[in-house]
Amino acid sequence: MGQLVSDVTDILDYKKSKKEAETERQKVLADMAADEKEKTNLVKKTLATQRAKYGASGMSGKSMTEGAVLKRLKQETEEPYETKRKNNAEKLNKIKASKPNLLKSILDRFDDLLG
């Protein structure tokens, strides 16, 4: 009877840890989405500032390539967010709920059950 209680407890603990793992996954995914949005806003803000500086110095939009400026700005601002993204991806891979193996548990106690 004690083993049955233990097995039921294992199953209930698994369900709880599975819910906790899913909650943690959702939190990490939300953090990743927030980082991506923050990165995009930072690039837009930096690009607008750069355009204003170029405009104030007398350069017109025709003489500079926006693509090159945007590419450089993305590279500068993306690096810390790329590191965060990699760390979050690693966290997602590590978040797991350990599933109880009831068959293995029964086989481990097979001699005790028969004797």
C-alpha positions as CSV (number, residue, x, y, z in Angstrom):
1,M,0.0,0.0,0.0
2,G,2.9,2.3,0.8
3,Q,4.3,1.9,-2.7
4,L,1.0,2.8,-4.3
5,V,0.9,6.0,-2.3
6,S,4.5,6.7,-3.4
7,D,3.6,6.1,-7.0
8,V,0.6,8.3,-6.8
9,T,2.7,11.0,-5.1
10,D,5.3,10.7,-7.9
11,I,2.6,11.2,-10.5
12,L,1.1,14.2,-8.7
13,D,4.6,15.7,-8.3
14,Y,5.2,15.1,-12.0
15,K,2.1,17.0,-12.9
16,K,3.1,19.8,-10.6
17,S,6.6,20.0,-12.0
18,K,5.2,19.8,-15.5
19,K,3.0,22.9,-14.8
20,E,6.0,24.7,-13.2
21,A,8.2,23.9,-16.2
22,E,5.5,25.2,-18.6
23,T,5.2,28.4,-16.6
24,E,8.9,28.8,-16.6
25,R,9.0,28.2,-20.4
26,Q,6.3,30.8,-20.9
27,K,8.3,33.3,-18.8
28,V,11.5,32.7,-20.8
29,L,9.6,33.1,-24.1
30,A,8.0,36.3,-22.8
31,D,11.4,37.6,-21.9
32,M,12.7,36.7,-25.3
33,A,9.8,38.6,-27.0
34,A,10.4,41.6,-24.8
35,D,14.1,41.6,-25.6
36,E,13.3,41.4,-29.3
37,K,10.9,44.3,-29.1
38,E,13.4,46.4,-27.0
39,K,16.1,45.7,-29.5
40,T,13.9,46.7,-32.4
41,N,12.9,50.0,-30.6
42,L,16.5,50.7,-29.8
43,V,17.6,50.2,-33.5
44,K,14.8,52.5,-34.6
45,K,15.7,55.2,-32.0
46,T,19.4,55.0,-32.9
47,L,18.6,55.2,-36.6
48,A,16.4,58.3,-36.1
49,T,19.2,59.9,-34.0
50,Q,21.7,59.1,-36.7
51,R,19.5,60.6,-39.4
52,A,19.0,63.7,-37.3
53,K,22.8,64.1,-36.9
54,Y,23.4,63.6,-40.6
55,G,20.7,66.1,-41.4
56,A,22.1,68.6,-39.0
57,S,25.5,68.3,-40.6
58,G,24.1,69.0,-44.0
59,M,24.1,65.5,-45.5
60,S,21.0,64.6,-47.4
61,G,19.4,61.2,-47.4
62,K,20.4,60.7,-51.0
63,S,24.2,60.8,-50.2
64,M,24.1,58.2,-47.5
65,T,22.9,54.7,-47.8
66,E,20.3,53.9,-45.2
67,G,20.9,50.2,-45.7
68,A,24.5,50.4,-44.6
69,V,23.7,52.6,-41.7
70,L,20.9,50.3,-40.6
71,K,23.1,47.3,-40.9
72,R,25.8,48.8,-38.8
73,L,23.4,50.0,-36.2
74,K,21.8,46.5,-36.0
75,Q,25.1,44.9,-35.6
76,E,26.1,47.3,-32.8
77,T,22.8,47.0,-30.9
78,E,22.1,43.3,-31.6
79,E,25.2,41.8,-29.9
80,P,24.0,42.0,-26.2
81,Y,20.5,40.8,-27.3
82,E,22.0,37.9,-29.2
83,T,23.8,36.8,-26.1
84,K,20.6,37.0,-24.1
85,R,18.8,35.0,-26.8
86,K,21.3,32.2,-26.7
87,N,21.2,32.1,-22.9
88,N,17.4,32.0,-23.0
89,A,17.5,29.2,-25.6
90,E,19.8,27.2,-23.3
91,K,17.3,27.8,-20.4
92,L,14.5,26.5,-22.5
93,N,16.4,23.4,-23.3
94,K,17.2,22.8,-19.6
95,I,13.6,23.3,-18.4
96,K,12.1,19.8,-18.2
97,A,9.8,17.9,-15.8
98,S,11.1,14.5,-14.9
99,K,8.5,11.9,-15.8
100,P,8.1,9.1,-13.3
101,N,8.8,5.6,-14.7
102,L,6.3,3.4,-12.9
103,L,7.2,0.3,-14.9
104,K,10.8,0.6,-13.7
105,S,9.6,1.2,-10.2
106,I,7.5,-2.0,-10.3
107,L,10.3,-4.1,-11.9
108,D,12.8,-2.8,-9.2
109,R,10.4,-4.1,-6.5
110,F,9.3,-7.3,-8.4
111,D,10.9,-9.7,-6.0
112,D,9.4,-7.9,-3.0
113,L,6.0,-8.0,-4.6
114,L,6.1,-11.8,-5.2
115,G,7.8,-12.7,-1.9
